[in-house]
């Protein structure tokens, strides 16, 4: 075995040990075993666009991925054991792949999707953790939208039906029983709430939303949506109740959102990217909490369930 090979194996072993200690390390508080709060995100201060993991209780951080193209949109499995993310390969016809790793960074599986695709939002796991849903746009066919479902056990991928001509916006959300996905779609300047059953024999349901807001992201429970007064940028944020239409303004004293916000796993708070990443409770029931402070911009925050 060459010296270079030994150094490579040693470095890999050290990284795995650090990652395992960061993830698996639990500590005792008042006799209760407490696991660290883990946040996956894309750091903006790295030479390569990769997925980073940080324990927000102590600031310990580690880069989990090392792909040949930019990695983005990390998404935790329902049990918090795995992370799925997207990676694109500009030197290979902008091919898009889905990669699944465990919480130490070890690759579990990798699925090639198709060339010349842009992501239109994040990945979401089905409630049973066996499938992933995500939206894309074809770079060569005038932005033709595709809603994919990927079976991570068999590797089979299918395109779910969406209304003809509609563009996909944001991340699709699964129904509680895993029989359908709901997401924001748009056409002709109007935004719709579109629910697509996995059963191809069933029709999708479409509901037009008011045009008073720019709609950003559906909550995990499909009962609220983040909105803005500014197309393409966060602007002045708010929350709209999808059942009643009631609008709640983003807390005036909370950190300004410089990037698209995300939901916490329980749908009770927003992950806000300002100069740092904050957790902001809805209704301002508790002060904003700074999760991490790193130099440079961060993107695509995902808090472990």
N, C-alpha and C positions, 0 to 999 in steps of 0.2 A: 504494500500500500504506500503510495507516494506521500510526501509531507503535505502537499496541497490537499489531497483527499482527506488526510487526517484532520487538517485544519477545518475543512468544510464540514466534516462529520461532527467535530467538536463544537463548531459554531451552531450547527443545527440542534445539537443536544442542549446547549446552553439556552438557546431561544425557546425550545420546547419546555425546558424546566421553568424558565421565567414565566412563560405563558401559563403553564399549568398552575404555578403558584399564585399567579394573579387571578386566575379564574376560580380555581378550586379552593383557594384559601378562605376558610371561614373562621370567624372569631367569636368569642363569647361576650355577650353583653347581658348582665343580670341573670346569668345562668341559661340564657337562650342562645342557641347557635345561629349566628347571623351570617349570611352569605353577602359578599360585596355587591354593590350596585354597579352594574356594568353598562357602559355606553359604547356602542360601535358607531363610527363616523368616518368621514373622509377628511383627513387633515389637508389644509391648503399650503402648508409650509414644507412639504416633502418633495424631493426631486421626482419621485414616481407617485402617481395617484393610486393610493392603496387604501386598505381598510385598517383603521387603527382601533384598538380596544383600550379603554381606560376604566380603572376602578375609581368611581367618583368619590368614594369614601376617603381615599388617601392619595389620589392623583397618579398612582402607578399606571404607566401606559406602555403598550407594545404594538409594533406594526405586525399585523397578522398575515398579510398577503404580499406576494411578489410575482405579479403577472407581467406578461409582455405587452400589456395594454392597460389603459386606465380602468380601475375598478371603482364601482360606485353602487349606491342604493343598497346598503346592507339591511337585512331583515332577519329578525330572530324567529326561530321555530317556536311553536306554542309552549313547549316544555323548557325553553331557554337553553337547550343543549347545542343547537346548530345555528349557523348563520348562512343564509343564502345571499348572494350578491351578483351583480351583473359585471361583465368585463367585455370591453370592445377592443378589437384588434385593427387599428388603422392601416397597418401594413399588410393585412390579409382581407381586403375588400370590406373593411369595417364590419367584420363578422362579430355577431353578438353571441355570447355564451352565458349560461347560468352556472355558477360555481357554488358548491356547498362545502363548508368547512366546519370543523367542530370548534369549540371555544378555546382551543390551544393553537389554532391556525392549521391543524392537519387537514389536508384535503380529503373529503369524503366521497365526492363525486363531481363530475363536470359534464355539462350538456351543451352541445353545439346547437344553436337555434337556426340562424340563417345569416347570410351576408347582407351588407348595406341596410342595417336597421338602426334606428334611433330609439331609445327608451322614452316613453311618454310619462313615466312615473315609476314608482317603486314596485318591488315584489311583495306579494302577501301569501302567507301560508294558509292552507285549508285548516279548519279546526282540528282535524285528526292528524295533521302534520305530514300528509302523504302527497300533497299536490301544491303547486305554486301557480299563481295567476299574475300576469303582467301585461302591459300594453306597449306596443311599438308603432313606429311609422317607417314605411319603406322610403329610403332615401332616393330611389330611382323612379318611383311611381307616384310622383306628385304628393308625397306625404300620405299615401294610402295607409289607413290604420288597421292594426291587427291586434286582437285580444287573444293571448295565448294562455293555455292551461298545460302545465307540465306535470306528468306523473313521475315523481322522483324514485319510485320503486321499479318501474318498468322502463323509464326513459322516454315513454311515449308522449308526444306533444300534439295538441289539437288546437285549432283556432275556433273560438267561440263566436257566435253570431252577434253582430252589432248593427244598429240602424245604418242603412246605406248612406254614404257620404258624411257620416258623423266623424269628427275628430275625437280622439281619446284624450282626457285630461286627468292628471293625477293618478293616484294609486287605487286599483280595484280593491273592494272590501268583500269578504266572504259572508254569506248568511250563516247564522249560528249552526244550522244543520248541514252546511257544506253543499247544498244543492244548487246554489246560484252565486253569482258575483254581481255587485253593484258598483258603478263608477260614474263619474261625470263625463258627459260627452257634449259636443257643441257642433252647431251648424248654423250658418247664416247669422252669426252674432248672438244666437240664443244658446242657453245652457240647459242641459237636460240631466235628469237623474235616470240612468238606464240600468235595469236589472236583467241580467242574462242567465237563464237556467242552463245547467250543464246538460240536461236532457235535450237533444236536438229536436225532439218532437214538440217541445214547448216553445211558445213565442216569448220574445223579450218584452218587458214592460218599460214604457217611456213616460216620464213626467216632466213637463216643462217647469223650470224654475223662473222666478221673477228676474228681470234684467236690472234690478237696482244695485247689484253687487257683481264683483268679479269673484268667482268661486275657485277656491284653492284646494282644499283637502277635506274629504269625508272623515268623520270620526270612526273609530273601530266598531262602535255600536250602531252605526248608521242612523243616529238620531240628530246629529249636528254637522255643520260644515263651517270650516274657516273661510272667511270672505275678506275682500279688500276693496278699497275704492280706487285702486290703480291697477290697470292691466299690465301684467308682466313683472311687476315688482310688488313687494308686500304692502307698501303704503300704509294707510290707516287700517289696522286689522279689526275684525270683529267676529262674532260667532252667531250663526243663525240656527234656530231650532227648526228642524225640517218638518215637524208635526204642526207647530203653531205659527211659524214664520217670525217669531219674536227675535229681535236683534239685541245682542249684548256687546257693547264696545270693549275693546281691548283695554286693560287697566292703564290709565294715563301715566302712572308712576312706574310702570314696568319697563324693562329694557326695550329699546327700539329694535325691531326685527330687520336685519339687513339682508336676510335670505329667507327663502320659503320655509315657514315653520312646519313642524310635524307634531303629531299627537303622542302623548304618553300611552303606554299599552292599555291602561284602564280608561282612557278617554276623559280623564278628569283634569288634565293639564296640557299645556303646550310646551314643546321643546323649541326654544327661541335662540336663533343664532344672532348675536350682536357682536361685540368684540370677543366675547366668550360665549359659552353655551349655557343657557338658563332654563330652569323648569318654572313655568309661570302657571299658577293655579287659575282655573276659570272662576269668574266672579270675584277674583282678588281676595279669596278667603285666607290666604297665607302669603307672606312676603315672597317675592321671586327668589329662587335659590340658584346660585351659580354652581354648575356641575363641574365644569373644567375651565381652566384658563391657560390657553396655549397661544404662542405667537402665530400670527397669520390667520387666514380665514379657515373655517371648518364648514363641512357640508354633510347633508344626509344623516342627521343624528337618529339613532335608534336605540332606545333604552330597553334592556332585557326585561321580559315579563316577570 
